[in-house]
């Protein structure tokens, strides 16, 4: 079986052969925790086992598909701390997808380190470049390797029974034996090579797909070009250029060259198409930047992180530059840095007045310089929580300018006072600082650096100011004076488009603040502002949330988690997006529904970290309120009809009991404005995670699709306790493709768990509102 794998994908080179022989290396967790471990690449060339001794059972393992990259040298904080003890050429770091901790290793020689660095990089590249068929071959080979207990390259019936349990299949023994005999063409009582592939195909036959195929295929064996065009038009709701699309899809997914030449699609090609990105629920056109990026920054939702440096909780958790690397790789565009005076004269980053560990500010800036624009070219906002002395603020400014160079924005893009915020397109490749500033941007541009602010004095001379406004202005003056005394001029000069200002009221902001100024709110304050209806002249009350939406149409707003969330839990971001808040900062290190929603929203527009707000949220005079669905302009509600048909290869949880099989159910959730938010779930299927069939249909009505997210959650039903999470997938409703679609499930960490998927049918139609 393994020889089949090698012939498809790779030939063993010297590095892989040495890796299969095994190497003793040091696994490092801290400066004091350095323990020898024996690492060995398995015969499948896709799994690495490691253990404390050369003999004995493997203690741990990782799959090559879990590896994102391999960093060479002292490229982790732990390895940097050991730089004087171990040379860089012997050190490397294995970086995993998701939130799994990195693996820091020290080899005995530079040659051994290079063997593993080059070998792993080659294998990662192979996995990354696998097409769909190769991924399925790998999946089959993985199962064969797991089930072949005695490693003789063959599988007897007892091993097959064990395999079925591992694969989440509860199958009648007689039926299993019939499949086994059918595949045993050599009649040896064992399966090997192609016989196992035959057994696997019989096991994974998709009757529901075959039935669909035969609906459109006249002879039930092949689909002609015209028949496939009919399917794409009637079921998949594909539009213009459908003949060309059908030919492209046949050319892309039909495995038979003969059928391809005749523009014919076999059942294998049809299934391959349905399982491909083209058959996915997510609109492939939204995988690239497709939105207008030339509008002011305040017209976009911006992917934002809270206390980005923390890897765990808010009290004792580890601070690490790895937090910045992970957030940036996910497309995050607003990062937070808490800066405090360091004992060696240089600023440090940590969660003040707690036991979290500390990292040098310089390292954070260096990391930003290296990773800022790898996932997205659009601007980064660096939110500075500045607790440093003026002396160390000067050092912060020098490090920011010295390390980031031209990437750091230190003046307006055209040298003029802005009348509105610039666009992501205009700010491409730029890092913008958010923080307090001495005086006003106008002063800086006119050369009046460090002079006392003038604007408040001018405002005091306006006719008929209300007493409350007078008090607020005086408070602002005091705060400005205090800020001037505690702020470094050099750092202040670096604040351009995101000057932090205190918030008093929406009316006060509109009267006294500029578009380049912004306020931050704790989640509780934001919720209070959302609930409050604005009082207007004549006793008329603004609908709840409308004032907030109008405010966010011209100025940026940042929301952050409550200080009581010491466990780094998250609040529901949807309520904040519903009123147009752009910078809804979450604890990226904490998996859960909230981060699923965040990942879902920002999965569109090429994962660039910017998503354009709907038109009715960009007008400072908008009448829209999330509490009143009909306030959305020119829109009828949508009817969303979703049929959950089946599931494929749903994984067992790591903590499952030996031999247990999951009882899966699917919950469909709409997250949006209050009137649109809803959830419905299927019944659970007993003992079948391999190919459960539900065939259950749900209906949802959605008034504001532009703000709605659609989430599918699979759980393992447990009548005695809370259901276990199996997988999920979240996407914007506006990115959903109608028709028969596969949903490729993600783990709690947001990483893929192939080939786990759901097969669904979706119809979206506009409802008439004439009768309302």
N, C-alpha and C positions, 0 to 999 in steps of 0.2 A: 504493500500500500504506500509506503513512504517513497518507493522508487517512482510511483506514479506522480507523487507530489514534486519530487525533484525534477522530473522530466518536464513538468508543466512550468515550473517557476525558476529553478535555479540549479546550478551545478556547484557542488561543494568546492570551495577554494581552500587555501592553506589556513586562513583565519578561522573559517567555520569548522574545519577538521580539528584544529587546536582547541577551539571552544567546546567541541563535543568530547574531547579527551578530558577536559576539566582544568580549572585553575584555582589555586588558593589565593584569595585576596582579602584585604581588610575591609570590612563593612564599618562605616563611621557614622555615628549618630551625634557625637559631640566631641569636644576637645579631649575628654577623658574616656569616652566610650568608643574603642577601636578594637573590634574582635575579628579573628580570622574566620572566613567562611569559604567553603568549597563550592565554586560556581561551575555549572555544566549545562551546555546547550543540548537539548534532547534531540532524538533522531528526527523528529518532525520539523526541526529547524525553526520552530515557532514558539517554543517554551524553554525557559531557563529555570532550572532547579538550583537551589543552594541549601547547604547544610553545614553544620559545625565541624564535621569530620569527613574525610574522603570516603570512609565506609559508613554504612548506616542509611536510614531512610532520609529522604529530603524533608527539610523543615518548612521551606517556603518555596514559592515559585511565582514567576510572572510571565505573561504572554507578550510576545513581541508586538501584538496588536494593541497592547496597553501603553506602549512606549511612544511618547511624542517626539523626543529628540535625545541626543547624547551630547553633553557639554564636556569639552576637553579642558583639563587643567584645573586651577583653583577658581572654579566658577560657581561656588556656593559659599555661604557664610561659614559653614563648618570647615570646608577645605581651606578657605582663606585663613582661618584661625590656626591651621596646621602648616601654613606655608613654609615656616622655618624648619619644620621637622621632616616634611616629605616634599620632594621636588614636584613641580607642576606636571612634568611629563609622565609621572606615574599615577596621576589623579584624574578621575573623570566622574561625571554625575549622570545618572539615568533619570530622565524627567518623564513622568507619566501623565497621561491625559487626566482631566478632572482634578479632584482635590486630593488624590493620593500623594503621600509624602514622597519626595525624591529619594533616590538611592545613591549615596555617596560612597565611592569605592577607591581603594588605593592598591595598585598592583605592585608586585615585587620589582618589576623593571619597566622601562619605557616600552620595550618590545611587547611585553604581555599586555600593557595598557592599550597600545595601538591595535593589537590583535582584537581585543574586545570592542574598542571604539569603532574601528572600521567594520568589523563583523556585524555589530548591532545596527550601525547606520545603514549598511547594505540591506539587512533584513527589514528594517523599518521602511526603507524606500520601496522594497518589493511589496510589502503589505499595503502601503499607501497607493501604489500604482496598480493593484489587482483590479481586474474587471469583475463583473458580477459572477460570471461562471467560475472564475478562479477563486473568488471568495467562497462560493458554494463548495467547490472541490476541497478547499481548506477546511471548511466546516465538517464535511464528511470525513476527511482524514483525521481531524481532531477527535471525532467520536470513535473512530476505529481505534486510534491510539489509546483512548481512555478505556475502551471495552476489552481490548486484547490484553488480558491480565498476565498471561505467561509470555507475552512478547514474541510469539512464534510467527507472527504475520498472518495468523488464521483465527477465526472465531467460531467456537462451538456454540451449541444452542444455549448452554448455561450462561455463557458470556453474553449472548444476545439478550437473554432475559434481564441480566444485570444492566445492559445497555438501555433497554426500554425504560427501566426505572430511573436511570440517570437522565434520560431524555424527557422525563415528565409524562410518560405514556403508561396508562393502566390498560393493558390489553389481555383479553382472554388467551390463556396458554395455548389452546387448540388453534386459534387464529394466528397467533404468533408463530407456531410451529409450521402452519401451512405456508406462511410467507417465507419462512426459513427454507423449507423444502423447494418452493418455487424458485428461489434464488440459487440454490445449491445445484447448479447445472452439472458439476463434476461428480455429484453423488458421493462425496467423500465424508459427508457429515460435518463439514466445516465450510465457512465462507472465506474467500480470499480475493483481494484485488477487485476486479470487475463484478464478481458475485456480490460483494458487499455493497457496491454502488447500486446494483440491481435491487437488492434488499431495501436499501435506503430510499430509492425512488418509489418502490411499492408502498413503503411506509409513509412517504410524504406526498402521495398523490392528492391533488387538490380537486376534489369532485365538484366543488362550487365554481371553480374556474372553468373546468371542463364543460359544465352545464351552460355557463355564460358563452363560452366559445361556440358551442353547438347551436346556440340561439341565432348566431349570425353566420355560421358556416353551413352552406347547403348540404355538403356531404359529411359534415361532422369531423372531417380529418384535416382540412386545411381552410384557411380564410383567404379568399382572393383579395386583390387590391381594392376592388369596389366594395366588397363585404367589410373590409377593415375600415374603409372610409365611412361607411354607414355607421359602424360602431363608434368611431371617433366623433361623428357628428351628432348622433342621437343620444349616446350615453355620456361621452366625455365632454360634450359641449364645446368642442374645438371650433374655432372660427375660420377666418380667412386663410387661404393657402393650404387647405386641408389635404388636397391630393399630394402636394409636395411633402407635407408633414408625414403622411402615411408611408410614402416611399422612403423617407429618411428613417422612420422608426423601424421599418422592415429591414433596411440595410444595417441598422445599428444593432438590432436584437435577434434577428433570425439566425440560428446556428448553422442551418443547412445552406451551403453555397448554391446548390441547385435551386432550392426554393427561393433564395434571395434573387437569383438571376431572373426568375419568373415573376418576381414581385408577389410572392405567396408567403403567408405566415402560418407556421405550424403551431400546434398547441404549446410546444416548448418555447417558441419565439414569443407567443402571446403571453405566456406566464412570465417570461423574462422581462418583457415590456412592462407588465403590470407591477413587477417588483422593482423596477428601475426608478431613477429620479424623474423620468418622464411620466411614470405612472404613480408618482407620489402625490400626496394630498397638498404638498407645498408647491405653489406656482414657481416653476423654474426661472421665470423672468424676474422674480423678486430676489434671486440669489446674487444679483449684481446691483450696483447703485443705479436705480431707475428714477428716483425722485429729483425734483428741482432742488439743487443745492445752493441756489443764489439768493435765497431769502434771508432776512435777519436771523441771527442765532436764536432769538426768543420764539421763533416759529417752529422750532424742532423739539421733540423729546430727545434727551441726551442721556446716554447710558452712564450712570453715576454710581460711584462706590463710596462707602462710609468707612472711615478708619482703615484705609486700604492696606496699611502695613501689618494689620493683625491677621494671624493665621487661625486663631481660636477665639476664646472668650475675651471679654473686655477688662477683666481684672488680673488674671495671671497668665494670659495667653502669650504665645511667642510673637514677637515683632520680627518681620523679615522682608527683605526686598522681593522675596518670592511672591508676596501678596501683590505687589505692583506688576510683576511679570505676568502672573495669572490673569489679573484683571485686564491688563492691556491686550493680552492674547484673545480675550473674550470680546474685544471691541469696546471696552470701557473707555469713555472720553473725559470723565471728570473724576479725578483722584484726590484723596485727602491726605494731608501731611500735618501731624501734630508736632510742632517744633519747640524744644526746650533747651535751656543752657546746658552744654556738656561740661564735665569737670576738667577736660583738657583744653578748654578754650574754643572748642568747635561745637556747633549745635548738634543735638541728637533728636531722634524721633521715637516717641513712645506715647502710651496713653497716660497722661499726667496723673500723679497721685494714686497710681495703682502699682501692682507688682509685675506688669508686663515687661518683657525684656526690651532692650534699647538698641537702636542701630544708628550709625552716623548719618546725618543729613546728606553728607557728601555722597554716600553710597546710594541713597535714594535717587539723587539727581543723576548720578552716573548710570543707574539702571534705566531711568527715564530716557536719557540720551540714547541708550542702546535699543530699547524696545518700543519707544513711543509710537512710531509710525510703521511698524511691521504689519499689523492687522488692518489698519485704516490710516489713510493719509489726512483725514480731517482733524481739525484742531483739538488739542487737549486743554482742559481747564484744570489747573492745579490749585486746589483749595487749601490755602495756608491757615492753619490754626496756630497763630504766632504767640508764643509765651516767652520769647527770648528777650534778653537785655539788648539795648541798642548796639552794643559792641558785637554781639553774636548775630544780630540781624544784619549788620554790615557784612559779616562773613557769609551769611546765607545769600545775600545779594551777589557777592563776589563769586561764590561757588555756582550759583544759578547762571550768571553771565559767562563765567569762565568755562564751564562744562557744556552748557547748551548752546552757547554762541548765538548764531543768527536764528536758531529755532525759537529763542525766547523773544516774545513780543514786548518791546519796551516803549513803543510809541504807537499812535494810531497809524493805520495802513497808508493814509494819504497826508499825514501831518496836520490834519484839520480836526476841529471839534466835531464829533459825530452827531448827526441828528437822529440816527437810528443805529442799532448794532450792525456790524458787518456780517457777511454770510460765511457759512462753512467753506464755501468755494474760495472766497477771498482770503480766508485764514488757513488754507491748506498748509500742513507742515509746520504750524506754529503752536507754541505752548504759551497759554495765557495764564497769568497769575490772578487768583481771586484773593482779596484781602483788604485790610483797612488802608486808607490813603490819607496823607496830609493834604489838606486843601482840596482843590478840585482839578479835574483834568484840564479845564480851561486855563488855570493858573500855570500848570506845567508847560502847556503848549505855548503860552505867552512869555515864558521865561521867568515867571514870578515864583520860583521854587522856594518852598519853606515859609512863604509869607502867610500871615494870618488869613483865614478864609474870609472873603468879602460878602459872599452871597447872602448869608443870614442877615447881615446888617441892612442890605438892600431890601430884603423881604420885610423887615420890620417897618419900613417906611411905606409899605402898601396901605391903601385906604381900608379902613374898617376891618382890621383883623379881629377874629373872634378870640376871646380870652384863652380858650383851650389851645388854639393854634399858637398864640403868643408863648404859652408855657412850653409847648413842644419845641418851638424854635430855640428857646433859651436852653432847654435840655440838650438839643442838638449842638448848640454852641459849646456847652460845657464838655460834651463828649468829644467834640472836635479838638478842643483845647487839650483835653487829657490824651487823646490819640497822638497829637502833635508832640507831646512831651515824652510819650513812650514808644514812638515809632522812629525807626531809622529812615532818614531822608533817602538814602541810597536804595533801600528796599521799597519804600513808598513810591519812588519814581518808576518802579517796574510794574506797578498796578495801573492798568490802562482801561480795559473794557469791563472789568468785573470788580468794581469798588464796592466793598461791603458797607451797607448803611443800616441803621436801626429801623425797624418797621413800627409805625404808629397806627396808621389806618390806610385803606386803599385811597381815600380822598387825599390824605396828606401826601402819599407817594406821588399821586398824579400832579399835585400842585407844586411840590417842592423838589422832586427827584428827577434825575435824567435817565435816559435809556441805558447808559453804561453803568448805572448803579444797581445794586441788587441786594435782596434780603434773604436770610435763611430762617427756617422755622423748624422747631421740633415737631414731630408727628402730631402730638396732642394739640398744639397751637394751630397747625394746619387744619386739623379736623374741625376745630372750633370755628375757624374762619369759613370753612366750607358750609357748616350748618347755619351760620348767621345769614339772615336776609338783610340786604342793604336798605337802610332808611333813606328815602328820597324826599325832596321838597314836595309839600302838599300832602304828606302822610302816606304817599305811595311807597310800597315795599318792593325792592328788587328781588327776583326769585333767588332762592338759596344757591350759592356757588357762582352766580353770574358775575358779581364784582371781582371775584378771584380770577375768573376766566378773562375778563377785560384787562385786569392788571397784567396777567401773563401774556397778553397779546403784544405788549410793548416792553416789558422788563423781565429779566430772568429771575427765577425763584428756585431756591434749593431747599429740599426737605431732608431731614435726617432722623434716625431712630431715637427713641426716648433713651435717656441716660439710665433708666431702670432696666433696659435690656442688656444686663451684664453677661448673659449667655450668648450674646451676638445673634439673637433671634431677629426676625424682620417683621415689619408692619406690612399691611396690604398696599402695594403701590398703586393699584387700580384707581382707588378713590382720589389719589393725587393727580394721576393722568387725566381723570374725568374733568378736572378743572384747569387743565393746561399747564400744570407745574412741569418745568422742563428737567430739572436736576433732582430726580427722586432717588436719593442715595440709599443703597442697601448694603448689608454686610455680605459681600460676595463669598466669604468663606463658609457661609451657612446654607446648606442645601434645603430645599423645601418648596412649597407651592409659590411663595413670593418670588424666589429666584427663578422658578420655572416661568412665571409670568414675565419677568424681566427678560429672560433669554428669549421667550416667545415673541415679545414685542420687537426686540432688536434683531430677530432672525431675518427680518425683511430689509430691503435696501442694502443688500450686500454685506450685512453685519458690520456696517461702517460706524455704528454707534450713534447715528443721527437718523431719526424718523420724522418726516414732515407731519406737522399737526394738520387736522382737517381744516378746511377753509373757514368754517363757522367758529373756530377758536383763535383765528388770527386777526379778527376785527376788534379794535378797542371799544366799539359800540355794539358788539354782538348782543343778541337777545337770548342766546342759548344758555340753558341751565340743565345740568344732569338730572335734576329733580323733575324736569318737565320734558319728556321725550319729544313732544310735538313742537318744541322750540327749535329743533333742528330744521334749517332752511331746506326747502325743495326736496324733501325726502319722504318716501313711504316706508313703512316697516317691511322687513324681509321675513319670509318664512323659510326656516332652515330645516330640511328633512334629512335625518341621518339614520342610516340602517347599519347596525353593527353586525357584520356577516360572520366573520371567523377570526381566529388568532393563529399565529404560527410560531412554534418553538419558543414559547414563553419561558424565561429562565426560572429556576428555583432560587430561593434566597440562600445566601451563604450559611445562614444559621438554621437551615431546614434540617429536620431529623433525617437520618439515614433511611433511604427507601421511601420517604414521603413524597407525595405528588400534589401539586397545587390544585386548588378549586377556584379558577379565575372568574372574575367579573369585571365588567368595564363600566366606568362612570364617565359620562360626557358632561362637561361644564362649560357654561358661557360666563365669562367675566367681562363686565362692562358697566354701563350706568345702572343704577339700582333696578330700574324696570326691566332691563335686559338680563340681569344676572339670574342664572337658573342652573339646575343640575338634574340629571336623570341617570339611572343605572340599570344594567341588565341583571338577569338572574345569574347565579353562579353555576358553573359547570363542574360536576363532581370529577375529581381525579383525571384531569386532562389539561396539561399545560402545553401539550405538543401541537394539537390541531383542534382546539375547542370550536364548536359551532353555536352561535347565539341566534342569528337571524331575527334580531329585535330592532324595531323602528321607533324613532323619537321625533318629536316636532318642537321647534323653538321659534318664538317670535322675537325679532331684534329690531329695535327702533333706531339705534345709532351704531351701525356696523363698523363705522370708521374707528370707534373706540373699543370694539369688542375683541376679546381673545377667546379662541376655542381650545379647550384642553381635554385630552383623553387620558384617563388614568386606569391602569390595570392593577387590581389588587387580588391577593390570595384570601378568599373568604375564610373567616374563623368564627364559628358561632360562640365560642367561649371567651374570646378576647378580641382586641382590635385587629382589623384586617392588616395583613402585611403588604407593603408596597412592592410591586413587581416592575412597573415601568410607566412612563408617561410621555406625552408629546403635546406641546403647546405652540400655537401659531396665531397670527392675526387673522381675523375672519376675512379681511380683505385679501389675504394671500391664499385662501382655500381654493383648490381646483375641484370643480364638480365632477360627478361621475363615479365610476368604480376606481377606488384608490387604495393604495397601501400606506399605512402609517408606520414608519420605522421608529420603534420605541427607543427612549433614552433612559439611562439609569438615573438614580437620585442625584448623581453628580452632573447630569446633563451630557454624559458621553454616550455614544452609541453602544447598543448591545445586540449586534447582528447575530443571527438573522431574525430576531424577535420582531414581530409586526402584527398589525391588525389589518383586516381587509374590510373596507366599508363602502357604502354607496351614499353619495351626497347630492341633494338637489337644493338649489337656492332660487327662490322666486320672489318678486316684489308683490306685496299685497296692496290692493286698492284701499284708499282711505275715504272714498266718497260716502260710504255709509256711516262713517264716524260722526 
